[in-house]
Amino acid sequence: MVIKVVKGNPTPEELAAALAVVQARAAALASAPSGAPRVPDAWSAPSRVAAHRLPRPGPGAWGRTYWPG
């Protein structure tokens, strides 16, 4: 793996910290089983949208469909 600093002048400590993060992430991905299911992100969970009550019928109900409150 080759990493190149293209802008700025990081200190040796900053560069070491950045490399530690990159190496930790690569190690975590390498140690995960290849066939393991991924945990979906919370923002895409259908339960997040369905957790709110449906709007009461009436004028403007369509506007409250995705903007609870």
All heavy atoms as TSV, in Angstrom:
chain	resi	resn	atom	element	x	y	z
A	1	MET	N	N	0.847	-1.161	0.000
A	1	MET	CA	C	0.000	0.000	0.000
A	1	MET	C	C	0.899	1.232	0.000
A	1	MET	O	O	1.834	1.347	0.766
A	1	MET	CB	C	-0.909	-0.035	1.243
A	1	MET	CG	C	-1.666	1.210	1.432
A	1	MET	SD	S	-2.893	1.310	2.779
A	1	MET	CE	C	-2.439	0.145	3.975
A	2	VAL	N	N	0.546	2.185	-0.839
A	2	VAL	CA	C	1.305	3.424	-0.938
A	2	VAL	C	C	0.370	4.573	-0.581
A	2	VAL	O	O	-0.734	4.682	-1.107
A	2	VAL	CB	C	1.862	3.629	-2.364
A	2	VAL	CG1	C	2.554	4.960	-2.474
A	2	VAL	CG2	C	2.798	2.493	-2.725
A	3	ILE	N	N	0.816	5.422	0.332
A	3	ILE	CA	C	0.044	6.598	0.726
A	3	ILE	C	C	0.908	7.815	0.450
A	3	ILE	O	O	2.080	7.854	0.826
A	3	ILE	CB	C	-0.358	6.536	2.207
A	3	ILE	CG1	C	-1.286	5.345	2.423
A	3	ILE	CG2	C	-1.031	7.826	2.641
A	3	ILE	CD1	C	-1.720	5.148	3.836
A	4	LYS	N	N	0.290	8.803	-0.193
A	4	LYS	CA	C	1.032	9.993	-0.584
A	4	LYS	C	C	0.316	11.226	-0.059
A	4	LYS	O	O	-0.902	11.364	-0.219
A	4	LYS	CB	C	1.127	10.048	-2.110
A	4	LYS	CG	C	1.866	11.231	-2.647
A	4	LYS	CD	C	1.898	11.171	-4.169
A	4	LYS	CE	C	2.594	12.377	-4.749
A	4	LYS	NZ	N	2.597	12.327	-6.214
A	5	VAL	N	N	1.031	12.119	0.582
A	5	VAL	CA	C	0.471	13.389	1.041
A	5	VAL	C	C	0.538	14.353	-0.136
A	5	VAL	O	O	1.615	14.660	-0.634
A	5	VAL	CB	C	1.264	13.947	2.244
A	5	VAL	CG1	C	0.710	15.296	2.658
A	5	VAL	CG2	C	1.240	12.976	3.403
A	6	VAL	N	N	-0.632	14.807	-0.590
A	6	VAL	CA	C	-0.669	15.665	-1.773
A	6	VAL	C	C	-0.840	17.137	-1.428
A	6	VAL	O	O	-0.646	17.993	-2.280
A	6	VAL	CB	C	-1.785	15.226	-2.752
A	6	VAL	CG1	C	-1.476	13.865	-3.332
A	6	VAL	CG2	C	-3.129	15.245	-2.076
A	7	LYS	N	N	-1.230	17.434	-0.178
A	7	LYS	CA	C	-1.411	18.828	0.192
A	7	LYS	C	C	-1.107	18.973	1.674
A	7	LYS	O	O	-1.501	18.148	2.487
A	7	LYS	CB	C	-2.838	19.276	-0.088
A	7	LYS	CG	C	-3.057	20.756	0.105
A	7	LYS	CD	C	-4.447	21.160	-0.329
A	7	LYS	CE	C	-4.609	22.663	-0.179
A	7	LYS	NZ	N	-5.940	23.092	-0.582
A	8	GLY	N	N	-0.421	19.999	2.032
A	8	GLY	CA	C	-0.108	20.260	3.423
A	8	GLY	C	C	1.236	19.665	3.810
A	8	GLY	O	O	1.933	19.051	2.995
A	9	ASN	N	N	1.592	19.860	5.042
A	9	ASN	CA	C	2.860	19.371	5.547
A	9	ASN	C	C	2.619	18.783	6.935
A	9	ASN	O	O	2.825	19.454	7.949
A	9	ASN	CB	C	3.878	20.526	5.603
A	9	ASN	CG	C	5.266	20.022	5.893
A	9	ASN	OD1	O	5.531	18.827	5.800
A	9	ASN	ND2	N	6.161	20.929	6.253
A	10	PRO	N	N	2.137	17.523	7.018
A	10	PRO	CA	C	1.811	16.951	8.321
A	10	PRO	C	C	3.067	16.696	9.155
A	10	PRO	O	O	4.132	16.396	8.624
A	10	PRO	CB	C	1.110	15.638	7.973
A	10	PRO	CG	C	1.666	15.272	6.645
A	10	PRO	CD	C	1.917	16.569	5.937
A	11	THR	N	N	2.886	16.803	10.461
A	11	THR	CA	C	3.981	16.463	11.366
A	11	THR	C	C	4.101	14.948	11.395
A	11	THR	O	O	3.166	14.229	11.004
A	11	THR	CB	C	3.694	16.983	12.780
A	11	THR	OG1	O	2.549	16.302	13.298
A	11	THR	CG2	C	3.470	18.489	12.792
A	12	PRO	N	N	5.223	14.428	11.856
A	12	PRO	CA	C	5.353	12.968	11.954
A	12	PRO	C	C	4.260	12.345	12.829
A	12	PRO	O	O	3.773	11.250	12.538
A	12	PRO	CB	C	6.730	12.778	12.570
A	12	PRO	CG	C	7.496	13.988	12.172
A	12	PRO	CD	C	6.480	15.099	12.157
A	13	GLU	N	N	3.836	13.053	13.883
A	13	GLU	CA	C	2.771	12.531	14.751
A	13	GLU	C	C	1.431	12.474	14.026
A	13	GLU	O	O	0.675	11.510	14.154
A	13	GLU	CB	C	2.646	13.388	16.018
A	13	GLU	CG	C	3.835	13.307	16.938
A	13	GLU	CD	C	4.980	14.229	16.534
A	13	GLU	OE1	O	4.786	15.107	15.653
A	13	GLU	OE2	O	6.081	14.058	17.089
A	14	GLU	N	N	1.113	13.503	13.255
A	14	GLU	CA	C	-0.135	13.523	12.495
A	14	GLU	C	C	-0.142	12.425	11.435
A	14	GLU	O	O	-1.159	11.742	11.234
A	14	GLU	CB	C	-0.337	14.883	11.824
A	14	GLU	CG	C	-0.608	16.006	12.789
A	14	GLU	CD	C	-0.602	17.369	12.130
A	14	GLU	OE1	O	0.071	17.551	11.097
A	14	GLU	OE2	O	-1.283	18.264	12.667
A	15	LEU	N	N	0.969	12.247	10.776
A	15	LEU	CA	C	1.073	11.203	9.759
A	15	LEU	C	C	0.946	9.820	10.389
A	15	LEU	O	O	0.258	8.944	9.852
A	15	LEU	CB	C	2.393	11.342	9.008
A	15	LEU	CG	C	2.548	10.538	7.726
A	15	LEU	CD1	C	1.410	10.811	6.763
A	15	LEU	CD2	C	3.878	10.847	7.076
A	16	ALA	N	N	1.568	9.621	11.538
A	16	ALA	CA	C	1.474	8.337	12.229
A	16	ALA	C	C	0.040	8.059	12.668
A	16	ALA	O	O	-0.443	6.922	12.569
A	16	ALA	CB	C	2.409	8.317	13.437
A	17	ALA	N	N	-0.668	9.078	13.144
A	17	ALA	CA	C	-2.060	8.904	13.554
A	17	ALA	C	C	-2.937	8.529	12.367
A	17	ALA	O	O	-3.785	7.636	12.457
A	17	ALA	CB	C	-2.572	10.176	14.221
A	18	ALA	N	N	-2.737	9.206	11.243
A	18	ALA	CA	C	-3.528	8.904	10.048
A	18	ALA	C	C	-3.252	7.486	9.550
A	18	ALA	O	O	-4.173	6.748	9.186
A	18	ALA	CB	C	-3.229	9.913	8.950
A	19	LEU	N	N	-2.011	7.080	9.555
A	19	LEU	CA	C	-1.667	5.730	9.116
A	19	LEU	C	C	-2.225	4.674	10.067
A	19	LEU	O	O	-2.630	3.598	9.630
A	19	LEU	CB	C	-0.157	5.577	8.979
A	19	LEU	CG	C	0.460	6.331	7.802
A	19	LEU	CD1	C	1.976	6.213	7.821
A	19	LEU	CD2	C	-0.087	5.815	6.496
A	20	ALA	N	N	-2.244	4.968	11.354
A	20	ALA	CA	C	-2.806	4.020	12.323
A	20	ALA	C	C	-4.288	3.789	12.056
A	20	ALA	O	O	-4.774	2.653	12.132
A	20	ALA	CB	C	-2.583	4.526	13.741
A	21	VAL	N	N	-5.006	4.843	11.720
A	21	VAL	CA	C	-6.435	4.711	11.419
A	21	VAL	C	C	-6.636	3.880	10.157
A	21	VAL	O	O	-7.486	2.987	10.108
A	21	VAL	CB	C	-7.087	6.103	11.279
A	21	VAL	CG1	C	-8.503	5.992	10.736
A	21	VAL	CG2	C	-7.072	6.824	12.610
A	22	VAL	N	N	-5.854	4.166	9.133
A	22	VAL	CA	C	-5.979	3.424	7.876
A	22	VAL	C	C	-5.638	1.952	8.086
A	22	VAL	O	O	-6.336	1.062	7.598
A	22	VAL	CB	C	-5.079	4.054	6.781
A	22	VAL	CG1	C	-5.008	3.174	5.547
A	22	VAL	CG2	C	-5.587	5.432	6.424
A	23	GLN	N	N	-4.590	1.668	8.832
A	23	GLN	CA	C	-4.202	0.279	9.086
A	23	GLN	C	C	-5.238	-0.448	9.931
A	23	GLN	O	O	-5.541	-1.615	9.683
A	23	GLN	CB	C	-2.837	0.219	9.761
A	23	GLN	CG	C	-1.707	0.539	8.829
A	23	GLN	CD	C	-0.349	0.520	9.531
A	23	GLN	OE1	O	-0.270	0.680	10.744
A	23	GLN	NE2	N	0.705	0.327	8.750
A	24	ALA	N	N	-5.812	0.226	10.920
A	24	ALA	CA	C	-6.843	-0.400	11.757
A	24	ALA	C	C	-8.076	-0.734	10.931
A	24	ALA	O	O	-8.668	-1.805	11.091
A	24	ALA	CB	C	-7.205	0.520	12.916
A	25	ARG	N	N	-8.449	0.166	10.052
A	25	ARG	CA	C	-9.619	-0.086	9.193
A	25	ARG	C	C	-9.352	-1.250	8.241
A	25	ARG	O	O	-10.209	-2.105	8.037
A	25	ARG	CB	C	-9.944	1.188	8.410
A	25	ARG	CG	C	-11.100	1.060	7.481
A	25	ARG	CD	C	-12.392	0.994	8.227
A	25	ARG	NE	N	-13.478	1.003	7.258
A	25	ARG	CZ	C	-14.599	0.359	7.428
A	25	ARG	NH1	N	-14.823	-0.290	8.530
A	25	ARG	NH2	N	-15.527	0.395	6.511
A	26	ALA	N	N	-8.165	-1.286	7.674
A	26	ALA	CA	C	-7.820	-2.382	6.769
A	26	ALA	C	C	-7.785	-3.711	7.517
A	26	ALA	O	O	-8.238	-4.735	7.000
A	26	ALA	CB	C	-6.477	-2.109	6.106
A	27	ALA	N	N	-7.274	-3.714	8.734
A	27	ALA	CA	C	-7.225	-4.945	9.526
A	27	ALA	C	C	-8.630	-5.414	9.894
A	27	ALA	O	O	-8.915	-6.611	9.880
A	27	ALA	CB	C	-6.395	-4.722	10.783
A	28	ALA	N	N	-9.511	-4.483	10.210
A	28	ALA	CA	C	-10.884	-4.853	10.556
A	28	ALA	C	C	-11.603	-5.457	9.351
A	28	ALA	O	O	-12.344	-6.438	9.490
A	28	ALA	CB	C	-11.645	-3.632	11.060
A	29	LEU	N	N	-11.392	-4.893	8.185
A	29	LEU	CA	C	-12.027	-5.437	6.981
A	29	LEU	C	C	-11.450	-6.801	6.625
A	29	LEU	O	O	-12.164	-7.689	6.164
A	29	LEU	CB	C	-11.862	-4.478	5.810
A	29	LEU	CG	C	-12.685	-3.200	5.888
A	29	LEU	CD1	C	-12.339	-2.268	4.734
A	29	LEU	CD2	C	-14.160	-3.508	5.886
A	30	ALA	N	N	-10.148	-6.976	6.828
A	30	ALA	CA	C	-9.503	-8.244	6.489
A	30	ALA	C	C	-9.917	-9.354	7.443
A	30	ALA	O	O	-9.991	-10.523	7.051
A	30	ALA	CB	C	-7.988	-8.077	6.506
A	31	SER	N	N	-10.226	-9.016	8.695
A	31	SER	CA	C	-10.562	-10.046	9.670
A	31	SER	C	C	-12.036	-10.434	9.630
A	31	SER	O	O	-12.426	-11.443	10.204
A	31	SER	CB	C	-10.198	-9.581	11.078
A	31	SER	OG	O	-11.014	-8.494	11.459
A	32	ALA	N	N	-12.874	-9.638	8.976
A	32	ALA	CA	C	-14.298	-9.953	8.882
A	32	ALA	C	C	-14.498	-11.120	7.926
A	32	ALA	O	O	-13.869	-11.190	6.875
A	32	ALA	CB	C	-15.073	-8.737	8.390
A	33	PRO	N	N	-15.393	-12.049	8.287
A	33	PRO	CA	C	-15.679	-13.152	7.374
A	33	PRO	C	C	-16.267	-12.632	6.069
A	33	PRO	O	O	-17.046	-11.691	6.062
A	33	PRO	CB	C	-16.706	-13.997	8.120
A	33	PRO	CG	C	-16.756	-13.479	9.505
A	33	PRO	CD	C	-16.135	-12.129	9.526
A	34	SER	N	N	-15.874	-13.246	4.975
A	34	SER	CA	C	-16.288	-12.742	3.669
A	34	SER	C	C	-17.782	-12.929	3.411
A	34	SER	O	O	-18.384	-12.148	2.699
A	34	SER	CB	C	-15.490	-13.421	2.562
A	34	SER	OG	O	-15.720	-14.811	2.594
A	35	GLY	N	N	-18.386	-13.957	3.988
A	35	GLY	CA	C	-19.798	-14.214	3.747
A	35	GLY	C	C	-20.705	-13.664	4.818
A	35	GLY	O	O	-21.896	-13.910	4.812
A	36	ALA	N	N	-20.159	-12.910	5.757
A	36	ALA	CA	C	-20.963	-12.391	6.863
A	36	ALA	C	C	-21.905	-11.302	6.365
A	36	ALA	O	O	-21.511	-10.462	5.569
A	36	ALA	CB	C	-20.055	-11.835	7.956
A	37	PRO	N	N	-23.156	-11.328	6.852
A	37	PRO	CA	C	-24.073	-10.261	6.445
A	37	PRO	C	C	-23.664	-8.947	7.082
A	37	PRO	O	O	-23.205	-8.905	8.215
A	37	PRO	CB	C	-25.422	-10.732	6.983
A	37	PRO	CG	C	-25.098	-11.665	8.082
A	37	PRO	CD	C	-23.777	-12.290	7.725
A	38	ARG	N	N	-23.832	-7.871	6.341
A	38	ARG	CA	C	-23.499	-6.551	6.852
A	38	ARG	C	C	-24.666	-5.992	7.648
A	38	ARG	O	O	-25.816	-6.222	7.318
A	38	ARG	CB	C	-23.176	-5.612	5.699
A	38	ARG	CG	C	-21.912	-5.996	4.975
A	38	ARG	CD	C	-21.523	-4.966	3.967
A	38	ARG	NE	N	-21.516	-3.660	4.633
A	38	ARG	CZ	C	-21.463	-2.512	3.981
A	38	ARG	NH1	N	-21.413	-2.489	2.693
A	38	ARG	NH2	N	-21.474	-1.370	4.643
A	39	VAL	N	N	-24.365	-5.245	8.665
A	39	VAL	CA	C	-25.394	-4.578	9.448
A	39	VAL	C	C	-25.833	-3.333	8.673
A	39	VAL	O	O	-24.998	-2.500	8.338
A	39	VAL	CB	C	-24.839	-4.182	10.833
A	39	VAL	CG1	C	-25.886	-3.430	11.631
A	39	VAL	CG2	C	-24.348	-5.411	11.579
A	40	PRO	N	N	-27.115	-3.214	8.370
A	40	PRO	CA	C	-27.560	-2.054	7.595
A	40	PRO	C	C	-27.450	-0.770	8.413
A	40	PRO	O	O	-27.532	-0.786	9.639
A	40	PRO	CB	C	-29.015	-2.368	7.271
A	40	PRO	CG	C	-29.432	-3.350	8.306
A	40	PRO	CD	C	-28.203	-4.110	8.688
A	41	ASP	N	N	-27.285	0.327	7.722
A	41	ASP	CA	C	-27.232	1.622	8.387
A	41	ASP	C	C	-28.602	1.955	8.959
A	41	ASP	O	O	-29.635	1.589	8.410
A	41	ASP	CB	C	-26.819	2.710	7.400
A	41	ASP	CG	C	-25.385	2.542	6.939
A	41	ASP	OD1	O	-24.581	1.996	7.722
A	41	ASP	OD2	O	-25.072	2.958	5.814
A	42	ALA	N	N	-28.606	2.674	10.073
A	42	ALA	CA	C	-29.862	3.007	10.750
A	42	ALA	C	C	-30.744	3.923	9.905
A	42	ALA	O	O	-31.964	3.844	9.973
A	42	ALA	CB	C	-29.569	3.651	12.095
A	43	TRP	N	N	-30.151	4.790	9.099
A	43	TRP	CA	C	-30.972	5.747	8.346
A	43	TRP	C	C	-31.832	5.061	7.306
A	43	TRP	O	O	-32.871	5.581	6.909
A	43	TRP	CB	C	-30.099	6.809	7.684
A	43	TRP	CG	C	-29.281	6.302	6.545
A	43	TRP	CD1	C	-28.014	5.836	6.595
A	43	TRP	CD2	C	-29.681	6.187	5.182
A	43	TRP	NE1	N	-27.592	5.431	5.362
A	43	TRP	CE2	C	-28.601	5.641	4.464
A	43	TRP	CE3	C	-30.848	6.486	4.495
A	43	TRP	CZ2	C	-28.660	5.394	3.107
A	43	TRP	CZ3	C	-30.895	6.231	3.130
A	43	TRP	CH2	C	-29.805	5.702	2.458
A	44	SER	N	N	-31.440	3.870	6.849
A	44	SER	CA	C	-32.208	3.179	5.828
A	44	SER	C	C	-33.168	2.147	6.400
A	44	SER	O	O	-33.835	1.448	5.647
A	44	SER	CB	C	-31.260	2.497	4.836
A	44	SER	OG	O	-30.501	1.503	5.505
A	45	ALA	N	N	-33.249	2.045	7.708
A	45	ALA	CA	C	-34.117	1.047	8.341
A	45	ALA	C	C	-35.580	1.435	8.148
A	45	ALA	O	O	-35.977	2.555	8.470
A	45	ALA	CB	C	-33.792	0.931	9.821
A	46	PRO	N	N	-36.396	0.511	7.634
A	46	PRO	CA	C	-37.816	0.824	7.465
A	46	PRO	C	C	-38.501	1.140	8.789
A	46	PRO	O	O	-39.459	1.905	8.835
A	46	PRO	CB	C	-38.402	-0.444	6.840
A	46	PRO	CG	C	-37.240	-1.155	6.247
A	46	PRO	CD	C	-36.047	-0.791	7.077
A	47	SER	N	N	-38.017	0.579	9.883
A	47	SER	CA	C	-38.647	0.829	11.177
A	47	SER	C	C	-38.511	2.289	11.596
A	47	SER	O	O	-39.304	2.791	12.386
A	47	SER	CB	C	-38.042	-0.081	12.241
A	47	SER	OG	O	-36.659	0.188	12.389
A	48	ARG	N	N	-37.510	2.982	11.071
A	48	ARG	CA	C	-37.342	4.392	11.409
A	48	ARG	C	C	-38.504	5.207	10.862
A	48	ARG	O	O	-39.015	6.098	11.536
A	48	ARG	CB	C	-36.028	4.919	10.831
A	48	ARG	CG	C	-35.735	6.351	11.211
A	48	ARG	CD	C	-34.450	6.825	10.590
A	48	ARG	NE	N	-34.546	6.947	9.145
A	48	ARG	CZ	C	-34.985	8.036	8.522
A	48	ARG	NH1	N	-35.363	9.075	9.199
A	48	ARG	NH2	N	-35.049	8.076	7.209
A	49	VAL	N	N	-38.955	4.875	9.673
A	49	VAL	CA	C	-40.072	5.601	9.066
A	49	VAL	C	C	-41.392	5.123	9.666
A	49	VAL	O	O	-42.282	5.920	9.950
A	49	VAL	CB	C	-40.071	5.410	7.532
A	49	VAL	CG1	C	-41.285	6.060	6.906
A	49	VAL	CG2	C	-38.795	5.958	6.947
A	50	ALA	N	N	-41.520	3.816	9.896
A	50	ALA	CA	C	-42.767	3.253	10.393
A	50	ALA	C	C	-42.976	3.495	11.878
A	50	ALA	O	O	-44.053	3.240	12.395
A	50	ALA	CB	C	-42.804	1.749	10.105
A	51	ALA	N	N	-41.979	3.989	12.583
A	51	ALA	CA	C	-42.110	4.204	14.018
A	51	ALA	C	C	-43.071	5.340	14.336
A	51	ALA	O	O	-43.590	5.423	15.439
A	51	ALA	CB	C	-40.743	4.498	14.625
A	52	HIS	N	N	-43.315	6.219	13.383
A	52	HIS	CA	C	-44.195	7.357	13.609
A	52	HIS	C	C	-45.614	6.997	13.206
A	52	HIS	O	O	-45.843	6.206	12.300
A	52	HIS	CB	C	-43.722	8.566	12.806
A	52	HIS	CG	C	-42.301	8.926	13.094
A	52	HIS	ND1	N	-41.913	9.457	14.294
A	52	HIS	CD2	C	-41.183	8.807	12.359
A	52	HIS	CE1	C	-40.619	9.664	14.278
A	52	HIS	NE2	N	-40.143	9.283	13.115
A	53	ARG	N	N	-46.569	7.592	13.894
A	53	ARG	CA	C	-47.971	7.368	13.534
A	53	ARG	C	C	-48.261	8.005	12.186
A	53	ARG	O	O	-47.639	9.000	11.802
A	53	ARG	CB	C	-48.872	7.979	14.589
A	53	ARG	CG	C	-48.759	7.292	15.916
A	53	ARG	CD	C	-49.811	7.780	16.886
A	53	ARG	NE	N	-50.285	9.114	16.582
A	53	ARG	CZ	C	-50.392	10.089	17.472
A	53	ARG	NH1	N	-50.058	9.882	18.705
A	53	ARG	NH2	N	-50.852	11.264	17.128
A	54	LEU	N	N	-49.227	7.452	11.511
A	54	LEU	CA	C	-49.644	8.028	10.240
A	54	LEU	C	C	-50.370	9.341	10.498
A	54	LEU	O	O	-51.013	9.501	11.540
A	54	LEU	CB	C	-50.570	7.058	9.503
A	54	LEU	CG	C	-49.916	5.762	9.033
A	54	LEU	CD1	C	-50.965	4.824	8.455
A	54	LEU	CD2	C	-48.841	6.051	8.011
A	55	PRO	N	N	-50.275	10.278	9.577
A	55	PRO	CA	C	-50.963	11.558	9.783
A	55	PRO	C	C	-52.477	11.395	9.713
A	55	PRO	O	O	-52.994	10.490	9.048
A	55	PRO	CB	C	-50.454	12.425	8.640
A	55	PRO	CG	C	-50.003	11.472	7.604
A	55	PRO	CD	C	-49.540	10.245	8.341
A	56	ARG	N	N	-53.169	12.270	10.432
A	56	ARG	CA	C	-54.626	12.239	10.365
A	56	ARG	C	C	-55.081	12.719	8.994
A	56	ARG	O	O	-54.455	13.607	8.410
A	56	ARG	CB	C	-55.207	13.151	11.436
A	56	ARG	CG	C	-55.123	12.517	12.825
A	56	ARG	CD	C	-55.555	13.514	13.835
A	56	ARG	NE	N	-54.399	14.431	13.951
A	56	ARG	CZ	C	-54.304	15.409	14.800
A	56	ARG	NH1	N	-55.290	15.680	15.603
A	56	ARG	NH2	N	-53.240	16.163	14.848
A	57	PRO	N	N	-56.134	12.135	8.464
A	57	PRO	CA	C	-56.627	12.570	7.156
A	57	PRO	C	C	-57.085	14.026	7.212
A	57	PRO	O	O	-57.517	14.512	8.243
A	57	PRO	CB	C	-57.814	11.651	6.884
A	57	PRO	CG	C	-57.764	10.576	7.894
A	57	PRO	CD	C	-56.894	11.043	9.004
A	58	GLY	N	N	-56.975	14.689	6.093
A	58	GLY	CA	C	-57.448	16.062	6.016
A	58	GLY	C	C	-56.537	16.884	5.130
A	58	GLY	O	O	-55.561	16.389	4.575
A	59	PRO	N	N	-56.850	18.154	5.000
A	59	PRO	CA	C	-56.030	19.032	4.168
A	59	PRO	C	C	-54.594	19.085	4.689
A	59	PRO	O	O	-54.359	19.230	5.882
A	59	PRO	CB	C	-56.698	20.404	4.297
A	59	PRO	CG	C	-58.073	20.123	4.780
A	59	PRO	CD	C	-58.001	18.861	5.572
A	60	GLY	N	N	-53.665	18.912	3.791
A	60	GLY	CA	C	-52.253	18.977	4.165
A	60	GLY	C	C	-51.692	17.678	4.716
A	60	GLY	O	O	-50.538	17.630	5.124
A	61	ALA	N	N	-52.484	16.612	4.747
A	61	ALA	CA	C	-51.997	15.347	5.291
A	61	ALA	C	C	-50.850	14.803	4.459
A	61	ALA	O	O	-49.926	14.203	5.003
A	61	ALA	CB	C	-53.133	14.324	5.352
A	62	TRP	N	N	-50.898	15.011	3.168
A	62	TRP	CA	C	-49.823	14.504	2.308
A	62	TRP	C	C	-48.492	15.143	2.688
A	62	TRP	O	O	-47.443	14.514	2.594
A	62	TRP	CB	C	-50.143	14.764	0.843
A	62	TRP	CG	C	-50.195	16.228	0.516
A	62	TRP	CD1	C	-51.279	17.050	0.553
A	62	TRP	CD2	C	-49.097	17.052	0.132
A	62	TRP	NE1	N	-50.929	18.331	0.222
A	62	TRP	CE2	C	-49.594	18.360	-0.043
A	62	TRP	CE3	C	-47.750	16.825	-0.081
A	62	TRP	CZ2	C	-48.778	19.428	-0.414
A	62	TRP	CZ3	C	-46.946	17.886	-0.460
A	62	TRP	CH2	C	-47.464	19.171	-0.613
A	63	GLY	N	N	-48.503	16.400	3.122
A	63	GLY	CA	C	-47.273	17.082	3.490
A	63	GLY	C	C	-46.692	16.591	4.800
A	63	GLY	O	O	-45.508	16.758	5.062
A	64	ARG	N	N	-47.523	15.989	5.644
A	64	ARG	CA	C	-47.048	15.468	6.921
A	64	ARG	C	C	-46.612	14.018	6.829
A	64	ARG	O	O	-46.169	13.434	7.815
A	64	ARG	CB	C	-48.141	15.612	7.972
A	64	ARG	CG	C	-48.480	17.048	8.309
A	64	ARG	CD	C	-49.445	17.133	9.497
A	64	ARG	NE	N	-50.679	16.399	9.287
A	64	ARG	CZ	C	-51.811	16.925	8.827
A	64	ARG	NH1	N	-51.850	18.201	8.517
A	64	ARG	NH2	N	-52.891	16.191	8.678
A	65	THR	N	N	-46.716	13.413	5.658
A	65	THR	CA	C	-46.411	12.001	5.511
A	65	THR	C	C	-44.959	11.721	5.866
A	65	THR	O	O	-44.660	10.779	6.594
A	65	THR	CB	C	-46.670	11.545	4.066
A	65	THR	OG1	O	-48.037	11.802	3.763
A	65	THR	CG2	C	-46.405	10.062	3.905
A	66	TYR	N	N	-44.034	12.520	5.395
A	66	TYR	CA	C	-42.625	12.295	5.646
A	66	TYR	C	C	-42.003	13.298	6.598
A	66	TYR	O	O	-40.827	13.280	6.839
A	66	TYR	CB	C	-41.838	12.290	4.324
A	66	TYR	CG	C	-42.199	11.093	3.498
A	66	TYR	CD1	C	-42.998	11.211	2.380
A	66	TYR	CD2	C	-41.745	9.828	3.848
A	66	TYR	CE1	C	-43.349	10.113	1.627
A	66	TYR	CE2	C	-42.089	8.726	3.092
A	66	TYR	CZ	C	-42.876	8.880	1.979
A	66	TYR	OH	O	-43.209	7.798	1.250
A	67	TRP	N	N	-42.794	14.202	7.127
A	67	TRP	CA	C	-42.288	15.179	8.074
A	67	TRP	C	C	-43.108	15.090	9.352
A	67	TRP	O	O	-44.030	15.854	9.567
A	67	TRP	CB	C	-42.371	16.596	7.494
A	67	TRP	CG	C	-41.589	16.751	6.261
A	67	TRP	CD1	C	-42.044	16.765	4.986
A	67	TRP	CD2	C	-40.168	16.874	6.153
A	67	TRP	NE1	N	-41.037	16.892	4.106
A	67	TRP	CE2	C	-39.865	16.966	4.790
A	67	TRP	CE3	C	-39.125	16.914	7.073
A	67	TRP	CZ2	C	-38.548	17.099	4.337
A	67	TRP	CZ3	C	-37.832	17.048	6.614
A	67	TRP	CH2	C	-37.561	17.136	5.258
A	68	PRO	N	N	-42.788	14.107	10.199
A	68	PRO	CA	C	-43.588	13.941	11.414
A	68	PRO	C	C	-43.475	15.170	12.328
A	68	PRO	O	O	-42.453	15.844	12.353
A	68	PRO	CB	C	-42.982	12.712	12.076
A	68	PRO	CG	C	-41.634	12.581	11.502
A	68	PRO	CD	C	-41.676	13.190	10.146
A	69	GLY	N	N	-44.518	15.391	13.065
A	69	GLY	CA	C	-44.439	16.482	14.029
A	69	GLY	C	C	-45.565	17.367	14.045
A	69	GLY	O	O	-46.497	17.695	13.748
